[in-house]
Amino acid sequence: MTRQWRSRFPGLMVVAALVLWGTAVAGQSMPKLPDGLLLAKSADSPGQVTFNHFTHVDEANPACTRCHPSLFPILKSSPKPTYTHEVMAKGRLCGACHDGKKAFSLEDDCSGCHVSE
């Protein structure tokens, strides 16, 4: 692989490695998961939202590629997503699963995600 090719597609190697890693750990023990991620809080938010990987990863099949990078980009060069109910209601970000079918709806109890101070 030439440097020119790598410089034109810097994220491709990371994505390829993630796919291979996700395939390799599928059906094995849980990978080391990142700590909780504090999401940006808007002024009208009913409380802080902390994303916890432990509650979102299937222990029997811990495939990170279900969400990364398609729903949630992980490259440092990727812009951070803006989490709003409007975006999620369109089936993006958390709303891809939290639709009331795959996982509880965004319209359910707010305290499932938002923690009051």
C-alpha positions as CSV (number, residue, x, y, z in Angstrom):
1,M,0.0,0.0,0.0
2,T,1.5,3.3,-1.0
3,R,1.6,6.4,1.3
4,Q,-0.4,8.3,-1.3
5,W,-3.3,5.8,-1.1
6,R,-3.2,5.8,2.7
7,S,-3.2,9.6,2.9
8,R,-6.2,9.9,0.5
9,F,-8.2,7.4,2.6
10,P,-6.9,7.7,6.2
11,G,-10.0,6.3,7.9
12,L,-10.3,3.2,5.7
13,M,-7.6,1.3,7.5
14,V,-9.2,2.1,10.9
15,V,-12.6,1.0,9.6
16,A,-11.1,-2.2,8.1
17,A,-9.3,-3.0,11.4
18,L,-12.5,-2.4,13.4
19,V,-14.5,-4.7,11.1
20,L,-11.9,-7.4,11.5
21,W,-11.7,-6.9,15.2
22,G,-15.5,-7.0,15.6
23,T,-15.6,-10.2,13.6
24,A,-12.8,-11.8,15.7
25,V,-14.5,-11.0,19.0
26,A,-18.0,-12.1,18.0
27,G,-19.0,-15.0,20.1
28,Q,-16.0,-14.6,22.5
29,S,-15.6,-12.7,25.8
30,M,-16.5,-9.1,26.1
31,P,-13.9,-6.6,24.7
32,K,-12.7,-3.8,26.9
33,L,-15.3,-1.2,26.5
34,P,-14.9,2.6,26.8
35,D,-16.0,4.4,29.9
36,G,-19.3,6.3,29.9
37,L,-19.6,9.1,27.4
38,L,-21.2,12.4,28.6
39,L,-23.3,13.7,25.7
40,A,-23.6,17.5,25.2
41,K,-26.5,18.9,27.3
42,S,-28.8,21.5,25.9
43,A,-30.3,24.3,28.0
44,D,-33.8,22.7,27.9
45,S,-32.6,19.1,28.7
46,P,-34.3,17.5,31.6
47,G,-30.9,16.1,32.7
48,Q,-27.5,14.8,31.7
49,V,-27.3,11.8,29.3
50,T,-24.3,9.5,29.7
51,F,-24.0,6.8,27.1
52,N,-22.9,3.5,28.6
53,H,-21.5,0.8,26.3
54,F,-22.1,-1.9,28.8
55,T,-25.9,-1.6,28.5
56,H,-25.8,-1.5,24.7
57,V,-23.4,-4.4,23.9
58,D,-24.7,-8.0,23.5
59,E,-22.4,-10.1,25.6
60,A,-23.1,-13.2,23.4
61,N,-22.1,-11.3,20.3
62,P,-20.1,-8.2,21.1
63,A,-19.8,-6.8,17.6
64,C,-18.9,-3.1,17.7
65,T,-19.5,-2.8,13.9
66,R,-23.2,-2.9,14.5
67,C,-23.0,0.8,15.4
68,H,-19.5,1.9,14.4
69,P,-18.8,3.6,12.1
70,S,-22.2,3.6,10.4
71,L,-24.3,5.2,13.1
72,F,-21.6,6.7,15.3
73,P,-18.3,7.8,13.7
74,I,-15.3,7.1,15.9
75,L,-12.4,8.7,13.9
76,K,-10.9,11.8,15.6
77,S,-11.3,13.6,12.3
78,S,-15.1,12.9,12.2
79,P,-17.3,15.7,13.4
80,K,-19.1,14.9,16.6
81,P,-22.8,14.3,16.1
82,T,-25.4,16.6,17.5
83,Y,-27.8,14.6,19.6
84,T,-31.3,16.1,19.5
85,H,-34.7,14.4,19.7
86,E,-35.4,15.8,16.2
87,V,-32.4,14.0,14.7
88,M,-33.2,10.8,16.6
89,A,-36.9,10.9,15.7
90,K,-35.7,10.6,12.1
91,G,-34.1,7.2,12.9
92,R,-30.6,8.5,13.2
93,L,-28.1,8.1,16.0
94,C,-29.9,6.7,19.1
95,G,-33.2,6.7,17.2
96,A,-31.9,3.9,14.9
97,C,-32.7,1.5,17.7
98,H,-34.7,3.5,20.2
99,D,-37.9,3.4,18.1
100,G,-40.2,1.4,20.4
101,K,-39.6,-1.8,18.4
102,K,-35.9,-2.7,18.8
103,A,-35.5,-0.8,22.1
104,F,-37.6,1.5,24.2
105,S,-38.9,4.6,22.4
106,L,-37.6,8.1,22.8
107,E,-41.1,9.0,23.9
108,D,-41.0,6.7,26.9
109,D,-39.9,7.8,30.4
110,C,-37.2,10.5,30.0
111,S,-35.3,9.2,33.1
112,G,-34.2,6.2,31.1
113,C,-31.6,8.4,29.5
114,H,-31.7,11.8,31.3
115,V,-30.5,11.8,34.8
116,S,-31.6,14.8,36.9
117,E,-29.1,16.7,38.9
